[in-house]
Amino acid sequence: MDAELYKELVNKVKAEITISENADREIAIGFASCIAVQLDNDGKDYELCLSEICQIATTIANPSSKSRKDLLDELDDFEKKFDLSKPVSLLCADTDKVKSYVFGSAKLPEVRGASIILDELNKSGIEKIFSKDELNVCKECLIYYAGGSVMAIVPSCKAQEICKEIEKMYLNTTKVATITAIAEPFHLYEYCFGLNANNFSCEDFKEMWRKSDPKQKKIIRNYYDIKADEPSDKDLEDAFEKTKGFNELTRFMTNRLKVAKQNKESVPYFETGRFLRLCDSCQSKTA
């Protein structure tokens, strides 16, 4: 989708979504625009169903308005109706080795300056990327961006391009500091009810608990944060409801991001030779 068409789409979505709560409205706008972009990428006319898209996005932003089963069925039916497979991706990014960049110099003003550069990148830099209509994302897609970390929803067809854009911005600006960005597509109902929500119900969970041996129960207890020694059905239901939601996706992405950061290659720099001058600050890299 070209930049002008995307700008027009976002304006239409903003006019269509009329939630009074500002935070919910922004989330709904983000989801609606992502779904529309994915439909357009799949060769479908999103304008014919824009009202339905906005209605679904509003429901995702405020899932408590319906029962779990009704909402799960509604979101699943929507994906099947338009032949969509995981149209919205969750993007997470985190700055690499912050301390080695910030404290690359022993001089206090330069330490402060490096910290300010990273802080500026994480605020205005990320906002700038999520204001690029040509990337088909808007500021409403941002969930969180602070402290060197970013979380956002993006159209699945644009996810890898946006990840590369974020990583490129950090390296091009600092020449040394890097950020790791990953994205994973999820079903719409998974944003409300956690991983594999359509195939794993609370009854399935209780049955799994009853059939598990002590070793397996220890793993389940840790994952679902079950406190009671002999949990009742109500304890299990509460643990299931508490775990199976958006926070389960964030836990999944945090683990994936940690692995990506560990396996990431360091940015190379060349040792100074005869015709190169050492940096006055760090005395190790070339100036």
N, C-alpha and C positions, 0 to 999 in steps of 0.2 A: 504494500500500500504506500503510495507516495505521500510526501509530507503534507501537502495541502488537503488531500482527502482525509488524512488522519486528524488534522486539526479540526476539520469540519465534523468528523465523527465524534471527537471528544466534546465539542460544543453541543451536539445533539444529545449525547448521553447525559451531560450535565443538566440539560433542560428537561430530560425525561425523568431523572431520578430526583425525588423530592423528599428524601428523609430529613427529618428535622435535626437529628443528632449528627453533628459535623463529622466526627470520626467514622461513624458507620457510612455516611454519605461518600466520603473519600474512598473507603474500601470498596463500596459498591461501584463507584465510577471506575476504579482500577480494574476490577473484575470484568465489568461490562465491556470496557475498551479492549481488554486482552482477548476476550471471547470473540468479539467482532473481528479483530485483526486475524485471529486464527481461522475463522470462517472464510474471510476474504482470501487468505492464503490457500485454503482448500478449494477455491473457485466457487464459493457459494455467495449468494447475495444477502449480506447481513442486514441491509436496509429493510427488507421485507419482514424481518423478525426482530427489529431493534427493540420494540416494546417488550417482547418476551425475554430478550437478553437482559434488559434492564431489570425486569421483574425477578429473574433468576439471580442476578447479581445482588439485588436488594435482599433477597432471601438468605444468600450466603453471608451477607454482612450482618444480618440479624437472625441467626438460626433458631433462637429460642422461641420464635413466634409460632413454630409448628412442632409436632411430635417427631421423634427421631426417625421412625419408620416412614412417615409421610414425606418428610423432607428428603430422606435418602432415596426413596422411590422417585420423587419429583426430579431430583438432580440427575439420577441415573437415566430416567426417561428422556430428559432434555438432551443428554449426550447421544443417546441412541437415535433420537428423532433427527438430529442433524449430522449423524455419523461422525461425531467428534470423539477423539481418543486423547484424553488428558490435554485439553486445550490451553491450560494455564500452568506455567512452571514457577516453582519457588526458587528464587535466586538468593544465594548467601555469599558474602565476601568478607575477608578479614585480612588486615595488613600483616605482612610477614616481618618477623624479627624487628619489631618497632625499636627496641632498645639499642640494637646495633646501629641503626640509622640515627636516632636522636642523640645518642652518646658517642657518635663517631668522632666528635671533637671534645677536648677537655675544656674548651673555652665556654663559659657560661652563656654569653650572648648568642653563640652559635648553636648551643644546645637548645636554647629557647627558640631560636629562629627555625631550627629543624622541626621542633614540636608544633610551631605555628603553621608551617608548610603542610604537615600531615593533617592538622586540624582543618585547615582551609580546603585541602583536597577532599576530605571526608564530608564536608558540608557543601560548599559552593560547587566543588568539582562534581560530586555525585548528583546534585540538583541540576547541574548543567547537562549532564548526560541524560537524565530523566526529563529533560525539557526539549530534547531533540525529536522533532516530529518525524524526521526521516528514520529514526530507530523504532518508531511506532510505540513509544512509551510516554507516560505523563507523570507528573509529580505525585498524582494520586496512587500510582503503583507502588510508591515507597512505603514500606511498613515501618522501617527503623533504619536510621543511619547516624551513628555516633560512636565515639570511642574507638575508631578504626574499623568498625564493623558495619555491614550493610545487609539488610534483608528487604526483598521486594518481590512482587509478583510481575511476571512478564509473559507475553505471548510465547507459547512453546516454539513457534517457528522463528522467533527472534532471540531466543535465550542465549545461544552460544555467541552470537554476534555482540550482544550486550555485555556478556562476560569478558570478551576480548577487548571491548571498548574501555571497560573499567580498568583492566590490567594495563592496557596501553597508556591510559591517562597517568597513572601513578609513575610508571617508569619514564615516560617522556618528560614529566615535570621535574622529578627528583634525580633522574639518571642512575639512582642507586636503590631507593626504596621500592618494594614491590607489594602487590596485593594478590591474593588467591581468590578467584571467583568461580563458583560452580552453580549449576542450575539443574533442577530435577522436575520433570513433568508429573503432575498428580491429577487424579480424577477430581471433579468439582466437589463430590461428596466427601472426599478425603480431607479437604480443607475444614470441614465441619466435624467429621467423625473419625479422623485418623486413618492410618494405613489399612488397606484391604477391608475397609468398612463394609463393603457390599457382601463380603463372603465370610465375615466373622462377627457374629452377634454376641450379645451378653450371655445368652443361653449357651452358645458354643464355648464361651470363656469359662462359665461355671462347670460345664461338662469336662473341659480340659483340666480344670483344677482337681475335680474329683478323681480323674483317672491318672493323675500324675503321681510319681513316686516322690519321696522326700527330697531327693536331689533336684528334680525338676521343679518342685514347689518352691525351693529356695530361689531359683532363677526367676520364676514367675512372681514371687513375692517382691524381689528387688525391682523388677521391671514395673510392676503395677503399684509399688509402694504400699503393700498390704501390711498393716501393723499388727492386727490381732493374731494371736497364736493359733486359734481355731476359728477362722473367719466364718461368719454366717452368710447366708445368701445376700442379705442386705449389705454386708461389708464388701462382698465380691462385686455387687452391682455398683456400689459407690466407687470402688477402685477402678472398675471398668470405665464408668462415665468420666471420671477424673482424668484417666490416662488417654482414652481414645478421643482425641480432639486435635486441634491445630498444634498444641504443644508437642504431640507425638511426631509431627512432621518436623518441627524445629529440632527435636532431639536427633532424629534421623539425619537431618542436614548438618547438624553440628559434628556428628561422627564422620560423615562423608567429607566435610571440609577439613577436619583434622588429618584424615588420611591423605587428602590432596596436598595439604601443606607439607606433610612429612615426605611425600614423594616428589615434591617440586624441585626442579634443578635451580641452583643458585645462579643469579645473574653474574656472568664473568666480568672481571676487570683485569686489565693488563698491568703487570709490574712495571715500574718506571725503568726505562733504559737510559742510554747515554744522552739522548736528545729530548727526553721528557722530564718535566719538573714535578716534584712531589707536591701534593696538596698542602698548603700552609696550615691547615687545621688538623687533619687526621694523620698526616705524615706517612700514609701508606698507599693511597690511591693517587693516580695521576691528576694533576690540576686541570 
